[in-house]
Each structure stands twice: as C-alpha cells, then as structure tokens.
Amino acid sequence: MAKKRSMEQSVDDKIIDLAALRTYTNGLGREITLQPVSLLFITQMQQDIRQRYMDAGRPIDTPTAMAKTAVGEEEYELTADNLERPKDPEGTERNKTLWVEHQKAVREMSAEIAERVNGYSLTEGVVVEEDENWEALMGWLEQSIPENPRDRKLLYIKTQMLVTPEDIQVVLFRIQILSAGRNITQDQLRAIEALFRRPIPISGDALADIIERFTDKVGELATQPDVRGDADGESVGDTAEPVEATERGG
C-alpha cells in the first residue's frame, strides 16, 4: 500500500512538459491550441497605462497625511484603517476624500489594465481557425461582428472557443505559465485549475498571486526553447514579470 502511494506521489510531483500545456480542452470538449505571448510587452503596456493615469493627474500613488509627533510633523501613508483623526474633523474628511479618490483611480486603472492584458493574451495566445459558418450564425442571430480584426478575433474566441468563465481563466493562466517558461507539477496544475471552477470569479491580482505562490515553490524559471517566446519567436526573457496594477511608481 505504501509503495502504491509513493508511486502516485511521484506522478503528482513530476514537472509537466510545458509543451503539454499548449493543448486545452474546453467545456464543450473541443481542443484549443495555446502559445506564449510576450511578458515584456505586457509589462510595458501596464507601465504605459499607469503613466497615462499619472500624467492625467489621477491619484494612483497612495495618498499621505501629516501627523504631529514629539519632534514635529511626520508624513505617513493613508490606509483604510487610519483615516480618522478624532481631534481634527476637517482632517478626517480630507483623508476620507483622498482615500476614496485614490481607490476609485486604482480600480479604474486596474480594470483597464486587466481588459488590455487579457485581450492581448487571448488574441495572441489562442490559435484561432475561424469556423466559416460562424459569420452566418451571427447574421442569423442578428448579432453584429466588429470590423476591427482584433475585436472580431476576441469575439470569436469568447463565443466559440472559451465558452465558460472557467475556460477563460484557465487559458489565461496557462498562457502566462507558457510565456514565463515556469516549472509546474501535475499536482499544482490540478490545484490551481480547481480554483477556477469555484462559483466566485478570481480577480487578476488574485490570479497573479496564485501563480506566484504555487510556481515559486518548484524552482527557478525552466529553460524550454520549444515553448518560450512570443508569436514571432522573440525571447520572453527570464526576468520578465508583469507589474502589479497598484504598485507605486517613482
């Protein structure tokens, strides 16, 4: 009995050949081919969006306030827990206003980053062979098809290939693993993809945290030339990592 368990464990702990992650079976049983995307480009896109918000004067950086101390005044960062100033009602209102505006700006920026990154990852990371009957189906359903080729491709992916929220999240996860060339075991893959079957969707920040938490335990980035690089074959690079949406800039 112990030997059998040992054999099962060894299978679970085996590092998956990243090439195997290129094929995903969706909720309808259809096989979909995936490929890496450029994490360097994703990082640049995130930084560009953040810079645009900052140039527009949006309060992306954590707001600060001044507090009196024994030696004078000291600047501190605001959090949801330190907005109240019992002896200074006006200061309390000022802190709350700054905090609300900051949270609103970060939410809007994060939503735009997620939309852009996910759109890029899906249109570049999912190999599409459009069904010739799809356009006729959309016409019969009186549904418009975007003229922009990227928008058309994304609509096709979301209506014909990735038909459930689980499909989309699992595919985005696999594309990121392929793009980073990370090591991952069969057991970890099952554990992570099981999270996507929950009724509550996983946010982009939570997805990034899950990927880091599970894959960092397995070791450094794997070197597997057959799956690394973007659609044009350009190297992604061992140090390429997306920046956090709410990271403070300099």
N, C-alpha and C positions, 0 to 999 in steps of 0.2 A: 504494500500500500504506500509506504514511504517513497519507494522508488518511482511509482507512478506519479505521485505529487511532484517529485523532483523533476521529472520529465516535463510535466505541464508547466512548471515554473520556468524552466529553461526556455520553453517556447514563448511564454509571455514576455520574458526579459530579452528576447532576441531583437537586435536592432533591425528595423524594417528597411529593406532596399527602397530608397526614395523613388525609384522608377515605378514601384508598385502603387505609389500614391497618385500617379498620373491618371489612373482609371477610377472613376467614381460611379457607383450605381445609384441612380436617383430613386425617388419614392415610387415611380412607375416601373422600375426595373430596367430602365434604359441606361446603357453605359455611356459615360461622358468622359472625354479626354481633357486633362488639365495640363498646364505648362507653367513654368516660373514666370514671374514678372520682375521688373527692376525695383528693388527696395531702395536703391539710391534715388531713383526718380520719385518714389513715394515720399521719402524724407524731404526732398526738395519741394515737392508740392505742399506738404504740411507746413514747411517753413515759410513758403511764399504766401500761403493763406494767412498764417499768423501775422506776418509782416504787414500785409494789406490791412488787417484789422487794427494793428497798432498805428499805421500811418493815418488811418481814418479817425484816430483818437479814441478808439474803443478801449475800455479799461480791462485789458486782458491780464495784466500783472496783478497780483494780489494787492489790494489797497492797504494803506498803512495809516496809523494814527500816532499821536504823541501822548505820552504818559509822563506825569510828574514823578520824579524819583528823589531820593535823598540828595543826589548830586546835580539835579537839574531836570531836564526833559530827555526822554528816551523814545525813539521811534520803534514801533512794533507792528507786526503784520496782523491784520484782522482775520478772524475766523468766525464761524457761526456761533461760537461759544463765548466770545469776548467783546460783543458789540455794546453791551450795556455799560453805561457809566452813571452809577447811582447819584452822584453829586453834580452831574452835568447833563441835563435833559437834552440840550441842544447838541452836545457831543454825541449822545446816544442816537439821536435822529440822523445826524450826519454820518455816523458809522453804518447805520442800517441802510441808508440811501446808497452809500458807496458799495456796500456788500451786495445789495440787490442788483445794482447796475453791473457789477463785476460778474456775478453769477449769470446774468442774462447774456452778457457778451460772450462768456466762455461757452455757454450752452449753444449759442448760435454758431460760434466758430467751430465747435466740436461737431455739430450736426453737418456743417458744410464740409469739413474735413472727411467725415465718415462717408458722406454721399460721393465726394470726389474720389476718395481712395477705393471705395467699394466698386464704383463704376469702372474705374481704371482696371482694378484687379479682375473683375468679371469679364470685361470686354477683351482684355489682353490674356487672361489666364485660362479662359474656357475656349476650347477649339470648337468652332461653330460650322456646321454644314447645314445650311438652312433648308428645311423641307419646302419643296416647290408648292405644296398645297397650302402652306401657312398663309400666304397672302390672300389666297382665295377664301380661306376660312375667315380671316379678319374682315374681308369685304362682305361676306355673308352675314357676319355678326354686326356689320355696320360699325366696326372699330377702325379708327384711323391708324395709319402707320407713319411714324416720323420720317421726314425727308432726310434728316441728318443720319449718315450711315452708322455712327456710333450709337445714337439713340435707338435706331432700328435694331441693331445687334443686341443692345441691352434689353429691349422689349422682348425680342425673340427668346433670349436666354431665360428671362423671368417668367415667360408664359409657356414655353415649350420644353425647357431643359431642367431648370431648377424650380420645381412646381410647389415646393413647401418651404416654410421658413427654415426647417432643419437642413434641407438641401443647400440653401444659400449659405448658412453659417458653416456647415461642414466644408463646403467647397472653398469658401474664403480662408478657412483655417488651413486646409491642405495646400492651397496656393501659397500661403505665407511660409509654410514649412518647406515646400519645394524651393521657393525663392531664396530662403535663407540657407538651404542645404543642411538643416539641423538633423541631428540624430534623434530618433524616437523609437520606443519599443512598442510591440504589439499591445501590451497591457496598457501603456499610456495612451495609445491611439484610441483604444476602446473606451477608456475612462473619459477622455476629453470629448469624444464624439457623442457619448451618452449624455453629456451635459446639454447638448443641442436638442435633445429630444424632450426636454422639460417644457411645460406649457408657457413658462415665462421666458421671453427672449433675452439673449445675452447682449449687453452693450458692447460697443467697440473697445472701450477701455478695459472691460472685464475680459474680453476675448484676448487682448494683448497680455493681460496679467496671467491668464490660464496658460497661454503658450509659453511664457517665460517660466512659470512655476513648474511646469512638467518637463520641458525640454532642457532646462539648465541642469537638471539632476543627471542627465545622461552624459554630459561632457561638452566639449567644445564643438564648434561647427564642423560637420563632416565635409570631407573633400570628395565630391562625386561629380566629376565633369559632365557626365551624361545628363544631369538634370539641372545644373547650375546655369545662370544667365537668363537674360530676358528673351523676348520673342526673336530678336535679331542675333542672338548668340553672344551678346555682350556680357562680360562677367559682372555678377552682382557684387562680389566682394565680401570678405569675411567679416568686416566691421559694419556692414550696412544694417542699420536698425531704424525703424520708424520712430519719430519723436513723439512723446506723449502730447496729446492735444492741449493739456493745461500746463505744460512745462513753462516756467518763467524764462523769458528771454533776457539777453543782455542789452 
